[in-house]
Structure formats: structure tokens, C-alpha cells
Amino acid sequence: MFDRPEYGNRAALLHFKLGQLCTTDDEQEFFSLALSAGVDIVGQLHARRNTATPRFLIGSGKLEELKVYVRAECIDVLLIDNELTPRQEINLEQELNIRVIDRTGLILDIFAQRARTHEGKLQVELAQLRHLSTRLVRGWTHLERQKGGIGLRGPGETQLETDRRLVGHSIKRLQKRLKRVDARRQQGRQHRKKQEMPTVSLMGYTNAGKSTLFNILSGAGVVAADKLFATLDPTLRKVQLPGGDETILIDTVGFVRDLPHELIAAFQSTLEETRDADLLLHVVDCADPEHQVRMGQVDEVLEEIGANELPMIQIYNKADILGVEPRVDRSETGEVRRIWLSAHTGAGIDLLLDAIAEFLHKDRVRGTVQLDVTQARLRALLYEQARVFTERMHDDGSCELDLEIDRYRYDRLRQQERLLIDG
């Protein structure tokens, strides 16, 4: 029988790499993850092997070193910057007699602390149960439970079988509840589409400054802290653009290196807000020496959720740290590709708003509409759905409107109301 040790607060970090040395940025990120989880970091250790050992991940020499270190420093929990198999996790706990948590378990713990909305809590719980279902390796002495009743006497279920069945039931229950939540979210997306309200999604590596930028653009009070996963639940706000148009801005959870697949699966409905957006704003910490690597890791997640083909503008945030003035970089065809700005100081925010408006307006029809006195209804629709610059009235009651309207609405009004715009 093996009972897992109680969780404590004194933690040691083990940076483990296969075939390569740990980079400073990877170490700093894992250190930040541990701080975000709220543990007291006592020390950090390093290990590197060409191949992982099936039993402990690490070699026997490093294991003995860990035993001495754990006893000397009174360590309660060992956090390993790598993925552990269920057997490796339980073997390490038996040898060290402390709790051992791998990278996935640590991130799941942080998400459990940060979830605030009903949907977020359900998603985190589902991810934790999926992770736990692969780690039901603990045993008890009372493995031959008896069921009472005629014909039901006998060995019965082991504790492990009972746990697996209960976890399976809980997963199914959460999936049903999340389907109902997802249905409501889908209704919201359909409502926005009916209103012809475009959506712009902020995404990027965690701690790149998304929430700070979101607050400046929308005036929302989203938590913006210098720690990983400060924002977990997606937030939607209406934003006014230059020219009077509006868009829905979405702030989503930040990505991270080796984001657990359990989280990607559990947060599928939330990530759909990104997948269904009209425009993605990829927020990048340009002051991070590894920002190109971070961008590649974000692209991998976007590809996994089917959002890698969406139109995107790169937002190079924290340009003030590099001493770079706000500017817009364009492609050879004149499209906005990159915007340098500072969400902290607000420099360059006007460039971003102009770029969003430019993108949303690029497929728009502009010209003059001739309306006679019988087309009062169409005139009202144009004032509601288009941007009217000037109106000229004539003595016979007819009028001319100089306007701009997106092509979707123009095609619909042309079919339904026989609208014709002179270019």
C-alpha cells in the first residue's frame, strides 16, 4: 500500500532536459509558473539525459542526490519541468516520500486557482479529471470489497476500479454541463453575426501584455498582473473604432510552452472565440529575446484549434523597452502586418485602432445612392447599416446619399431592396 504524502508549500524545482541544456528563458518561465502556483521555492536543481529512464525519468545518481537534498532542506513538493508518466510519478513519490508534480499538473493547479466564471471552473475540473484518470495507480489494503445481497457476494470492485468508474461518471457529467454552456456561447456568437458585429480576438503568449492592451482599448477592468495566466476566463467588450464603427474585442487565455493537451481539449469552446474571430491580434513581447520562439509556440496552438488560417496582425508590445518608436509595418501589397506599440504607456494605440478599422473596412463599397420619395424605408436602413457622409435633398423629395457600406450588407440590400450604388 502507498499513500501519497500531504501537499506542502516548500518546493524544489527540477529542470530536466533530454539531450540538451536548459535555456535561461525556459528556466525562468518554469520558475514563474511555480511562483504563480503560490509555492515557496527553496531551491532549483538541474538534470540532463540523452534518454529518459522508464522507472524514474532521471538516473539513479540524480535520484540519490534528490533524496539527500529533500531531507536536508525539508522539501514538501518536487516540481519537475517535464512530463511524467503515471508510473514515474508514483515511483518518485515512493522513493522521495514527498509529492511530485510534473509540468502539466502544475499548470492545471494554476488554472484551478484562477478560474472565476462557472464555465472556467467546469473546464478546469474536466481537465483535471482527464489528467487524473491516467494516474489512478494508488492502492489500498481493502481491495476485496463485498457487495451485499443475494447473488452479489464475492470479491466485488477494487478501490482502483471504483475510482475509475467514479472519475468516468464525473467526466461525462461535466461534458454534458459544458455542452449546455457551449450552446449558450454559440447562441451569443450567432447573435453577433446577425447584428453584423465583427469580432477581433487578442491572443498570444502568456504575460505578453494582452490584458493591459485589452483594458486600454475597451476600458475593461481585466486583471493585468506580471504573472503567468493572470487572466483565464475570456472577456468580451465593445470597442469604438475611428469613423464611428464598433467591434467586439475578445481577451483570451494566454498560451505557454507545452500547453497541456488536457487544457486545449477542455477549453475548446473558449478557444472557439478565437477560431471564429474576423481578425486575430497576436500580441508579442518584443523585448523578450525568445519572442520568435514564443510566436512559433502560439502558432502551434492556433493550428491545433484550426485558427491558423485567420487574418492576423502582429502587435509588438513593450516597444518602449527597446526604445522603438510606435510604427506600422506593411507588406509589399500594403496590408498591415505588424504594429509596434506600448500598452503600458499607450503609445501607438491610435495606430492599432486605425489598423483594425482599415482591415474591417477593406471590403467595403463606397459611392452615391439615388433615392426617390417612395424609398424612405431604404433610406432609414442605410442610415442604420451604412456610414452616411453627406445627404443632398432635391425639390421633388428625392435625395442623394454619399456613403460607405460593407459588401455583405450591400449585397443583401441590393437583393432585398434593389439598392444600387454609383461608384
N, C-alpha and C positions, 0 to 999 in steps of 0.2 A: 504494500500500500504506500502511496505517496500523496501527501497533502501539500499543495503549493504554499510557500511562505506568504505571510502577510505583506501587503504592499507598504513600503516605507517611502521616505522622502529624500534620503541621502542616496544620490545616484552617481554612478561612474559611467562614462561614455567609452564605448569601444568602436573605434573607426577601423572597419575591416574592408580590405580591398582584395580582389582576385587579380593577380598578375600585374598590378600597377600600384603606384604610390597614391595615397590620399592627397588630393589637392587642398590648398588652404581654403578655397571657397566652399568645397564640399564639407569640410570640417566645420566651418563657420555656420553653414546652413543647418547641419545636424545639431550643433550647439544651440542655435536659435530655436530649433524645434523643441529641444529639451527644456529651454527656458520658458517657451510658450506653454509647455505642459505643467509648469509650476513646480518642478523638482529642484532640489538643492544639489547643484553639481559639485561634487567633491574633487573629481579628477578625470583626466582623459588618457586613454591608452590607445595604442595602435597595433594592428596586426595585418600581415600581408602573406598570402599564399598563392601559389600557382593554381592549385585546385583545392576546393573545399573538402573537408573530411565529412563523410556521411553521418558520423555519430555526433560530432560537436561543432562542425563548421571550421573551428580553429584546430591547431595542432596540440599535441599533448604538452609540449613545453609552455605554450601560451596559457593553456588551461591551468597548469600548476602555478604560473605567475599570477593568474587571476585569483586563485584560491588564497594565496598569501596576501595579495592586495586587498581583497574583500574583507578578510579577517582583521588586517591591520587598520583599515580605515572605517570599519563598521558600516560597510555599504549595504543598503537595503534593496537596491534595484540596479540591474545592469542593463543599459540601453545600447543596443548594437545597431550600427548603421549598415544594415544588410537585411536580407530576407532570411528567415529561419524556417526550416521545415518543422512540423509539429513534433517530430521525434527529437530533432536537435534542440528545440526549446525545452522540452521536458528533461532531456539528458543534462543540459547545462544547469537547470534549476536543481536537479538532484545532486550534482557534483558541487555546486557552489552554495546551495541551501539559501538562495535568495531569488527574488522574482527576476526573470529575464524577459525583456520586451524588445522585439525587433522594430525595424523602421515602420512597417505597416501598422503594428499595434500602437506605436507612439502617435502616429498621425491620426488614427482612429480615436485615440484618447483625447487629443486636442479638439477634434471635431465635436466630440461628445460634450466637451466643456463649452464650446462656442455656439452650439445650436440654440436658437431662441424661438423660432417660429414652430408651429405644430408640424409643418411639413419637414422642416430641417431636422427636428428630433426624430421623426419617423425614419427619415433617410439614414441618419447616423445609426439608429438602432438596428436597421436592416443590415447595414454594412458590418456592424459589429457581430451580429449573429452569423452572417455568412463567413466571417473570419473565424469565429468561434467554432463553427461546425466542422472545420478541418482540424481542430485542436482538442477534440474530446478524447484525450488519451489518459485521463486520470482514472485511477481505480479506487475501489473501496473494499473492505473486507466482507461486507454483506452482499455478495454477488449473487446469491441464490434466494431472491425474494419469492415468497409464495403467495399465490392468489387464492383467496378463499372461494368456496362454492363447489358444488358437485361438478366433477369433470374438469375442474380448473386447478387441481392440486398438482404441484410439480415444481421444477426449477424456476419457472417464471422468467421475467426480464432481468437482465443485469442492470446495474445502475447506469452503465455506459449506454446501453440500448434505450433506457428510459430517457436519458438526457438527449440522445439523438432525436428521439421521437418528439420530445417537447420543443427542441430547437426548430425542428422541421415544421411543427404546427405554428410556432411563433413567426417564422419566416413567411409562411402562407398568409397568416393573419395580417402581417404588416404589408405584404404585397397587395392585398385586397384594399386596405385602407389607403395606400399610396395611389392605387388606380383611381379611387374616388377623388383624391386631391388633384391628381394629374388631369382628370376630366374637367374639374373646375378651372385649372390653369389653362387648359386647351380652349375652354369657352372664352376666357379672357383674351387669348390670342386671336380667336375668331372675331370677337367684338372689335378689337383694334383694327383688324383687317377691313371689317365692314365700314369703319369710320375713316378708312384710308389713312390711318395714322402710322407713319414709318417708325421703325424701331432701330436704335443704334445701341450696340452692346459693347461695354467696356470689358476687356479680358486681358490676361497677361500673367506673368509670373507673380507669385505672392510677394507682397511688400514692395511692389514696383511703384506704388502711389496711385492706384486706381481709385480708392475711396476718397482720397484728398481731391483728386480731379473731379470725381463724381459730385462731391459736395460743392465745389466751386461752380460747376456747370448747372446744377439743379437746385442748390440751396438746401439740400437734404442734410440731416444730422447723422449721417452714417459714421460709425466709429472709424477713425483713421489713426491707427497706432503703429509704432515702429516695432511690430512683431508679426510673425507669420500667422496667416489665417485670422487676422483681426476681424475680417468680415466673412461670414459664412453664408448667411441666407441672402438670396438675390433681392435687390431693391429696384423698383421701377418708379421713375419720376418723369413728369412732363417738362420739357425744356423749350424755351422760346429761342428761335433762330433769327438771324438777321433777315429782314424782309417781312417779318410777322408770322412766318410758318412755325409749326410746332412739331416736335418729335418726342418719342418715348425713349428715355435713356435708361439702360439696364446695367446695374453693377453686379457682377457675378463673383463667385468664389475664386480666389487666386489659385493658379496651378503651382506645382512644385515638382522637383526631380523625382522620378519613380513614384508618381501618384498612384496609390493602391488601386488595383482594378476593382476591388470591392466598393470603393468610393465612386469610381466612374460609373459603375453599374447602378449603385443606389441613387446617385444624383442625376440619373438620365433625364428625368423630367425637368429638373432645374437647368441642366445644360442645354435642353431644347430651346430655352430662351435665347441662347447664343446661336444655336443652329438655325432658328427661324428669323434672325435679325436681317434687316436690309443692309446693314453696314457694320463691320467689326472695327473697333478701335483697339489695336494691340498696344497696350501701354508697356513701355520698356524702360528700365532703369539704365539709362545710357552711361551713368557714372560707374556701373558695375563692370569690372574688367571682363567678366564672363558673360556679358549680356548677349552675345551672339549664341553662346551655348544655351542660355535660358530661352532664347527665342526659338531655337530648334526643338527644345523640350515642350514648349507650348504648342508648336506646330504638330507635334506627335499626338497630343491630346485632341487637338482640333480635328485631325484626320480620323482619330478613333471614334469621335462623336458625329462625324460626317459634316463638319463645318469648314473644312479646309479649302473649299472652292468659293466661299463667300467673298464679296468685295471687302478689302481691308486697307486701312490707313495705319501706318506705324506712328505711334506717339512716343517720341524720345523725350521722356520726362527727366527732370533733375538736370537740365542743360546748364542751369546756373552754377552747379558744382564744377562743371568743366569749363566754365567761362564762355560758353557758346551763346550767342545772341539768338533770340527766337527767329525762326525762319521756316519756310516751306520748301521742301524738295519735291520736284515734279519729274515724271517720267518723260521720255522722248515725245510721247503723244500729248503731253501737257496735263496728265492726270496727277492729282496729289498722291504722293507715295509716302512721305514722311514729314512730320511736323516736330520741330524742336521747341520745347517749352519748359516751363517750371510751374507745376501745380502748387508748389509751396509759396512762390511769390506772386503767381498769377500772370507772369509774363508769357505772352504768346497764346493766351486763352482766346483772344479775338481771332487769331489766325485759325484756331481749331474750329470755332463756330462758323467762320466763313467757309472753311473746307467742307464741313458737314452740309451746310446749306448748298454749296456748289454741287456736291455729289447728289443730293436729293433732287436738285433742280435740273440735272444734266439731261434727263429725258423728259423735258417739258416743251410745250408748244406755246409760242408767243406770237401775237398778231392782233388783228382788229376784227370785231364781230359786229355785223349789221343786224339790228333787231327792229321789227315793226311794232306797232302799238298792240298787236294781239299776242306778243311773246313776253308778257310780263312775268309769267312763271319761269321761263328760261332765264330772264334777267335776274330774278331772285336766286336761282340755282347757281348762276355764275358768280354772284357776289358771295355765295356761301362756299363754293368749292374752288374758285379760282382767285387769283390775285389781280384785282382790277386797278390799273394805274390811273386812267382818266376816262371820263364819260362825256360825250357831246350829245346834247339834245337838239332835235330838229322841230320845226314848226308843226309838222304833221303828226307829231307824237312818237316818231321813231327815234332811235339813238344809235350811237356808235360807242363800243367799249374797246379800249386798248387794255389787253390783259395777258396773263401768263397762267397756264394750267398744265398739270402733269398729263402725260399721254394717256394713261389709263382712264382718267376721268373724261378726257376729251373724246376718246373712242366711245365711251359709254354714252355720253351726251349726244354725240353725233348719230348714234344708232337710235337712241330713245327720243331725242328732241330735234334731230336733224340740224345740229349745230354745225356751222361752217366758219372756220377762222381763215381770214386772208392774211397770208404771211407778209 
